[in-house]
């Protein structure tokens, strides 16, 4: 009899907990939501997230607080997100590098990418190969020819393994003469290109859109195989005859693993509606050389798994490895 009573009690407690959890999810949110970014104030993800939060707040009925957690190859913010309570009140915006590539480049990861729950991909970053316009080159072939004519003088900077692979492949197959220099940050890279100390760079077009429009930089090729909405004449990798892996730069929303699925689904749905709005898409995406790419949590999780398979091979082919 006592055993039956204990079992009934345990069952009732479990049922009550389940009802309480479901009620909490139905009531969500009841307090402000925190969004962690892995970049500094003013960066692409920071600016985008603040614009998105402005539209999301009235929909959810609660304020959204943005916290910048830069550093450690974006792993400081990712670790903070991993360590947060999985209650729906902490989400984070992270790009592909810490979620896809870092595990193949770093021996001791500061966080576990598998402990972050995908919500939705937000947008694709358009990566371009840009040069200081003083080089007077307009195509990749002209850049290769210039490097041969000025051996040992050209250097390039990039944060991404696919772009390293591209430059090193050109070096081997076409006899180009250039050297990669360490990437410390977007601001420093832009200044290095403008000053001519490192006149070649491969990174997000949105970081240099002003310089491209001003004519101080020239874009030679799009690294994503996606035409730029702002510079449609710039060819893609495939159009220049290169068939290696393109750069897959993106930003997405994540939550600590264990965050209730109904909350994950609601965030994904509301965000997709906002990003699809024509005015928001124009001002926060197209004008900044970003391409909206929202999807479902399941589709985003599959994309991440597929990208990791490609990333492992790209890092190997680029001659890079855990450090």
Number of C-alpha atoms within 10 A of each C-alpha: 6 7 8 9 10 11 12 12 12 12 12 12 12 12 12 12 12 12 12 12 13 14 11 14 18 11 9 18 17 12 11 15 19 17 23 26 28 28 23 16 15 11 17 18 22 21 13 18 23 16 14 17 20 12 16 20 15 11 12 18 13 15 16 22 14 18 17 19 20 17 13 13 18 21 24 18 24 32 20 17 29 23 15 15 15 18 18 22 20 23 29 27 25 25 24 20 21 23 23 22 20 24 21 20 19 14 11 10 16 17 20 14 18 11 17 24 23 25 30 27 29 27 21 23 27 26 28 28 24 26 26 25 20 13 15 13 18 16 17 16 15 14 20 19 16 18 19 17 12 12 11 11 15 20 18 24 27 23 19 19 24 26 26 22 22 21 20 21 17 17 16 10 8 13 14 22 22 21 15 16 13 10 14 12 12 17 11 12 26 23 13 18 22 19 11 17 15 22 24 28 27 24 25 25 25 22 19 22 18 13 17 20 12 10 13 15 25 25 27 23 25 29 28 22 20 19 19 22 16 17 15 11 12 21 20 21 23 17 12 14 8 13 11 13 19 21 25 21 20 19 22 22 27 26 29 26 19 13 20 17 14 14 19 21 16 14 19 21 17 14 23 19 11 17 21 14 10 11 11 15 17 17 12 21 21 16 14 23 24 25 22 21 17 24 20 17 22 13 15 21 17 13 13 16 14 12 16 18 11 14 23 18 13 23 21 14 17 17 11 14 16 12 8
